[in-house]
Structure formats: C-alpha cells, structure tokens
Amino acid sequence: MKDKRIGFLDAAKCILIWLVVLGHIFERYMVEGSMQMSAFNFIFSFAMPAFIIISGYFTNADRPLKGLPKLFETYIVFQLLHAVVDFDFSLVRLIFYPKWTMWYLMSLIWWKVALYILNRYSKKNLFIVVAILLSELAPYIKIPVYLLAIERSISYFPFFLIGVLMRDFDVERIRQIKTIRAASLVIIIISIVASLLNPIETRWLFNWNSLYYDMPITLSVAPLVRIIAIIGCSIIATSVII
C-alpha cells in the first residue's frame, strides 16, 4: 500500500489525543456511579485502541523498521526533558522506565520490531492470532510497572496489527458506504448507553496493564474477559474511526 496521508485519519488522531486528555480529567474527579465514570469508561473503551490502530495503519508493513532511529532519538530527548523537570537523573530510569506518555514511543518501537519478526517467521493471516495469544498471556506475568512499557506493548499489540492489516483495504472508500457508517453510529450509541447504564470502575480493564490476579473477577474468567475486551474495543474503535 502507498504511504500517503489520509486526512480523516490524521484528524481522528488529533481528536483522540484531546479525548484522552479529557478522559484523564474525568478520572481525577470520578466516583463509583458518577457521570465522570461513565464518560471515562466510554472514552477509554476506544480512545487508545483507535489511536494504536491508526498508528498501525500508517506503519510500512514491508519495512516496519523504517523510522526506528528517529523514534529512539525522540524517546531519549523527551526522557531527558522529563528528567530535568523531575530533577531525576537516574540512568536506569532514563533508559528503561518511560516517563508519562513516553510509554507510547517505546511501545511503537516494540510493535515495529515485532512486526519485522512476524514478517520473517509467520504468515500474515496468523499475525492477529499470535498478537491475541500474547495479549492473553501477558497478565499472567508480573513485570515491573512501566519497565520498557513491556506490559502495555504486549497487551495493546492486537490493535496495532489490526491497523497494519487494514492497509490491505481502501478505508476511504469503505468509510463512504452508508450502511457501514450507519452500523458504526449504532455501535457508538449502544456503547454510550451501556456506559451510562453501568458506571462501574473499569480502569483495571481499560488500562491494559493489570494482572489477572489483581482484577476484581475470578481468575478462571479473566482471560475470557480480556479477549472479549480486545474484540469489543476493536469494534468500538473502528466504528469511531469510521
């Protein structure tokens, strides 16, 4: 596929960034059963998955390592800026513990490297299966919080690959099909209503870095909940993008 900019996807990224900011504002003031919690649940059911899907779409599937040095460079520069602001010059934390939003740059590095490996050793139609299996297994393993963004990178990986696989389709043409737009709108409305009717604590689910042992559900159903979340968030995120 050609590496061209697509206006509505670029605009979507801008809107999603602002929604994530808004969601974190709601997070500071929400309590169980509040409107803020409903808004938080709705926004984070799609915001990060949608942003990651778009990042995957704009990744050159044949040359996934393209731009990797620039990502490393940006990561180090902003890590240094954070170090100055926090007055924390620990070399270990500077390199291995992404500050605040820097986890996303580190995840992009992991995803591009993983895509390169999959290209070499796996068939394309198995990509998403491998990604879902990895995401399912990740919450069994206790990894130090924020260490190289490993936990989130593995958990969010299916969304990145969905974006990569979308490159095989003419998304601009698909987006113009009225039945698809109507179906997307219905899905979004259902998601809003569900969030309003069930304003419950879901950070353990939508943060994508909780261990199964720490989730407020039984260990036997936790993996099933994870795969339902992957499928459900993918559908809502794709609907929002459309």
C-alpha positions in Angstrom: 0.0 0.0 0.0 1.1 3.6 -0.7 2.4 5.6 2.2 0.1 8.6 1.8 -1.6 10.8 4.4 -5.3 10.3 4.8 -7.0 13.4 6.1 -9.7 11.9 8.2 -7.3 9.6 10.0 -4.9 12.5 10.8 -7.9 14.5 12.1 -9.0 11.4 14.1 -5.6 11.3 15.8 -6.0 14.9 16.9 -9.5 14.3 18.3 -8.4 11.1 20.1 -5.5 12.9 21.8 -7.9 15.5 23.2 -10.3 12.8 24.3 -7.6 11.0 26.2 -6.7 14.3 28.0 -10.4 14.8 28.7 -10.7 11.2 30.0 -7.8 11.7 32.4 -9.5 14.9 33.7 -12.7 12.8 34.4 -10.6 10.2 36.0 -9.4 12.7 38.7 -12.9 13.5 39.8 -14.9 10.3 39.2 -16.5 8.2 41.9 -18.5 5.0 41.6 -21.7 5.6 39.7 -20.9 9.1 38.6 -21.3 10.7 35.2 -17.5 11.2 35.1 -17.0 7.5 35.5 -19.5 6.8 32.6 -17.6 9.3 30.4 -14.2 7.8 31.4 -15.5 4.2 30.6 -16.8 5.3 27.2 -13.7 7.3 26.2 -11.2 4.6 27.2 -13.2 1.8 25.6 -11.9 3.1 22.2 -9.5 6.1 22.5 -6.2 4.3 22.9 -7.2 1.2 20.7 -8.3 3.6 17.9 -5.1 5.6 18.2 -3.0 2.5 18.0 -5.0 1.1 15.1 -4.2 4.3 13.2 -0.5 4.0 14.1 -0.5 0.5 12.7 -2.2 1.7 9.5 0.5 4.3 8.9 3.3 1.8 9.5 5.0 0.5 6.4 4.2 -3.2 6.7 7.1 -4.2 4.3 9.7 -2.0 6.1 8.5 -1.8 9.7 11.9 -0.8 11.0 11.8 2.4 8.9 11.9 5.4 11.2 13.1 3.4 14.2 16.2 5.6 14.8 14.1 8.7 14.8 11.8 7.1 17.4 14.7 6.3 19.6 16.0 9.8 19.2 12.7 11.3 20.1 12.3 9.0 23.1 15.7 9.9 24.6 15.2 13.7 24.0 11.8 13.7 25.8 13.1 11.4 28.5 15.9 13.9 29.2 13.4 16.8 29.3 11.3 14.8 31.8 14.5 14.1 33.8 15.2 17.9 34.0 11.6 18.7 35.1 11.5 15.9 37.7 15.1 16.5 38.7 15.7 12.8 38.4 18.9 11.9 36.5 19.0 8.1 37.2 20.5 6.5 34.1 18.4 3.3 34.7 15.1 5.2 34.9 16.1 7.4 32.0 16.6 4.4 29.7 14.4 1.7 31.0 11.4 3.5 32.5 9.4 5.6 30.1 8.1 8.8 31.7 4.4 9.6 31.4 3.3 9.4 27.7 6.7 8.2 26.6 5.4 4.6 27.0 3.7 5.1 23.6 7.0 5.8 21.8 8.6 2.7 23.5 5.6 0.6 22.5 5.8 1.8 18.9 9.4 0.6 18.9 8.4 -2.8 20.3 5.5 -3.1 17.8 7.7 -2.3 14.8 10.3 -4.8 15.8 7.6 -7.5 16.5 6.1 -6.8 13.1 9.5 -7.3 11.5 9.9 -10.6 13.2 6.4 -11.7 12.3 7.1 -10.8 8.7 10.0 -13.2 8.7 8.6 -16.1 10.6 4.8 -16.1 10.3 2.1 -15.9 7.7 0.2 -12.7 7.5 -3.2 -14.3 8.3 -1.7 -15.6 11.6 -0.5 -12.2 12.8 -3.6 -11.3 14.7 -3.8 -14.8 16.2 -0.3 -14.5 17.6 -1.0 -11.0 18.9 -4.1 -12.0 20.7 -2.4 -15.0 22.3 0.4 -12.8 23.5 -2.1 -10.3 24.9 -3.9 -13.1 26.6 -0.7 -14.4 28.3 0.7 -11.1 29.4 -1.4 -10.6 32.5 -0.1 -13.9 33.9 3.4 -12.5 34.2 4.4 -9.9 36.8 6.5 -7.3 35.1 7.8 -4.2 37.0 5.4 -1.3 36.3 6.5 0.8 33.3 9.6 -1.2 32.6 10.2 -0.6 28.9 6.4 -0.4 28.6 6.5 -4.2 28.1 3.1 -5.0 29.7 1.2 -2.4 27.7 3.1 -3.1 24.5 2.1 -6.8 24.6 -1.5 -6.1 25.7 -2.1 -3.5 23.0 -0.3 -5.3 20.2 -3.5 -6.8 18.6 -4.8 -3.2 17.9 -1.6 -2.3 16.2 -1.8 -5.3 14.0 -5.4 -4.6 13.1 -4.2 -1.3 11.8 -1.4 -3.0 9.8 -3.9 -5.4 8.3 -6.3 -2.6 7.4 -3.7 -1.4 4.9 -4.9 -4.0 2.5 -8.3 -2.3 2.3 -9.4 1.0 0.8 -10.5 2.6 4.0 -11.5 5.9 2.4 -14.0 4.0 0.1 -15.3 1.7 2.8 -15.9 4.7 5.1 -18.3 6.2 2.5 -20.6 3.2 2.4 -23.8 4.3 4.1 -24.7 1.0 5.7 -21.2 0.8 7.3 -21.5 4.4 8.6 -25.0 3.7 10.0 -23.8 0.5 11.7 -20.9 2.4 13.2 -23.2 5.1 14.6 -25.4 2.4 16.1 -22.4 0.7 17.8 -21.3 4.1 19.2 -24.7 4.9 20.6 -25.0 1.4 22.2 -21.6 2.0 23.8 -22.6 5.4 25.2 -25.9 3.9 26.6 -24.0 0.9 28.1 -21.5 3.3 29.8 -24.4 5.4 31.2 -26.3 2.4 32.5 -23.2 0.7 34.0 -21.0 3.4 35.5 -18.7 1.0 37.2 -14.9 1.0 37.9 -13.2 -0.3 34.7 -9.6 1.1 35.0 -8.4 -2.5 35.7 -9.7 -3.4 32.2 -9.0 -0.4 30.1 -5.6 0.4 31.4 -4.4 -2.9 29.8 -1.6 -3.4 32.4 -3.4 -5.2 35.2 -2.5 -8.7 36.2 -5.3 -11.3 36.2 -4.6 -11.9 39.9 -5.4 -8.2 40.6 -8.6 -8.0 38.6 -11.9 -7.9 40.6 -13.1 -11.0 38.8 -12.3 -14.7 39.2 -9.1 -15.9 37.7 -10.9 -18.5 35.7 -12.9 -15.9 33.7 -10.3 -13.2 33.5 -8.7 -14.5 30.2 -12.2 -14.6 28.6 -12.9 -11.1 29.7 -9.6 -10.0 28.2 -10.4 -11.5 24.8 -14.0 -10.0 24.9 -12.4 -6.6 25.7 -10.0 -7.0 22.7 -12.8 -7.8 20.3 -15.3 -5.2 21.8 -12.8 -2.4 21.9 -11.7 -3.1 18.4 -15.2 -2.9 17.1 -15.9 0.4 19.0 -12.6 1.9 18.0 -13.1 1.0 14.3 -16.7 2.5 14.5 -15.4 5.7 15.9 -12.7 6.0 13.3 -15.3 5.5 10.5 
